[in-house]
Amino acid sequence: GGLERYIDESQVILIFLSRGYFKSRNCLREVAAAVAANKPVVLVREADFAKGGTTYEEARLECPPQYRSFVFDGREPITWH
């Protein structure tokens, strides 16, 4: 679909970690396409819990196991304030 094409055409993928990101069907499509294309990933984490923020640990646990290493290993998220 179009989303996968946009991922394929992108140089780097920004994943904005927020509560529920990995429960979204379209967000999981983005992650799956990034994995399939072996795209570089930048993590940005929402820190404000009133705005859907999450901790790094919670986001990592929420991420499906088949994507966890690709998304998180060797990466520190940029904290969004």
PEUR-V513946 format. One record per residue. N is the residue number from 0. SS is DSSP state (helix for helix, strand for strand, loop for the rest). PSI is psi in whole degrees, 0 to 359 (none if undefined). D_CENTER is the distance of its C-alpha to the mean C-alpha in Angstrom with 1 decimal. Layout:
BEGIN
n=N ss=SS psi=PSI d_center=D_CENTER
n=N ss=SS psi=PSI d_center=D_CENTER
END
This chain:
BEGIN
n=0 ss=loop psi=184 d_center=18.8
n=1 ss=helix psi=320 d_center=18.1
n=2 ss=helix psi=314 d_center=14.4
n=3 ss=helix psi=323 d_center=14.4
n=4 ss=helix psi=318 d_center=17.1
n=5 ss=helix psi=320 d_center=15.2
n=6 ss=helix psi=313 d_center=12.4
n=7 ss=helix psi=325 d_center=15.4
n=8 ss=helix psi=352 d_center=17.2
n=9 ss=loop psi=149 d_center=14.6
n=10 ss=loop psi=326 d_center=15.2
n=11 ss=strand psi=150 d_center=11.8
n=12 ss=strand psi=125 d_center=8.3
n=13 ss=strand psi=121 d_center=6.9
n=14 ss=strand psi=118 d_center=3.6
n=15 ss=strand psi=100 d_center=5.8
n=16 ss=strand psi=118 d_center=5.8
n=17 ss=loop psi=166 d_center=8.9
n=18 ss=loop psi=125 d_center=11.2
n=19 ss=loop psi=358 d_center=10.7
n=20 ss=helix psi=313 d_center=7.2
n=21 ss=helix psi=2 d_center=7.4
n=22 ss=helix psi=353 d_center=11.0
n=23 ss=loop psi=128 d_center=10.8
n=24 ss=helix psi=315 d_center=12.3
n=25 ss=helix psi=325 d_center=11.1
n=26 ss=helix psi=320 d_center=7.4
n=27 ss=helix psi=327 d_center=8.2
n=28 ss=helix psi=319 d_center=10.4
n=29 ss=helix psi=313 d_center=8.0
n=30 ss=helix psi=314 d_center=6.2
n=31 ss=helix psi=319 d_center=9.9
n=32 ss=helix psi=322 d_center=11.3
n=33 ss=helix psi=319 d_center=9.4
n=34 ss=helix psi=312 d_center=10.7
n=35 ss=helix psi=325 d_center=14.0
n=36 ss=loop psi=0 d_center=14.5
n=37 ss=loop psi=47 d_center=13.5
n=38 ss=loop psi=145 d_center=11.8
n=39 ss=strand psi=145 d_center=11.3
n=40 ss=strand psi=138 d_center=7.9
n=41 ss=strand psi=130 d_center=8.1
n=42 ss=strand psi=132 d_center=6.4
n=43 ss=strand psi=128 d_center=8.3
n=44 ss=strand psi=125 d_center=9.2
n=45 ss=strand psi=123 d_center=11.7
n=46 ss=loop psi=338 d_center=14.7
n=47 ss=loop psi=109 d_center=17.2
n=48 ss=helix psi=334 d_center=17.4
n=49 ss=helix psi=343 d_center=19.7
n=50 ss=helix psi=27 d_center=16.9
n=51 ss=loop psi=17 d_center=14.4
n=52 ss=loop psi=161 d_center=13.5
n=53 ss=loop psi=165 d_center=12.4
n=54 ss=loop psi=162 d_center=13.1
n=55 ss=helix psi=316 d_center=11.2
n=56 ss=helix psi=317 d_center=13.2
n=57 ss=helix psi=317 d_center=12.6
n=58 ss=helix psi=317 d_center=8.8
n=59 ss=helix psi=317 d_center=9.5
n=60 ss=helix psi=328 d_center=12.2
n=61 ss=helix psi=334 d_center=10.6
n=62 ss=loop psi=132 d_center=8.3
n=63 ss=loop psi=139 d_center=10.8
n=64 ss=helix psi=326 d_center=13.0
n=65 ss=helix psi=344 d_center=13.0
n=66 ss=helix psi=347 d_center=9.4
n=67 ss=helix psi=310 d_center=9.6
n=68 ss=helix psi=315 d_center=11.6
n=69 ss=helix psi=316 d_center=9.9
n=70 ss=helix psi=318 d_center=6.5
n=71 ss=helix psi=328 d_center=8.6
n=72 ss=loop psi=126 d_center=12.2
n=73 ss=loop psi=10 d_center=13.9
n=74 ss=loop psi=136 d_center=11.3
n=75 ss=loop psi=129 d_center=12.1
n=76 ss=loop psi=150 d_center=10.0
n=77 ss=strand psi=131 d_center=12.1
n=78 ss=strand psi=125 d_center=13.5
n=79 ss=strand psi=126 d_center=14.0
n=80 ss=loop psi=none d_center=17.4
END
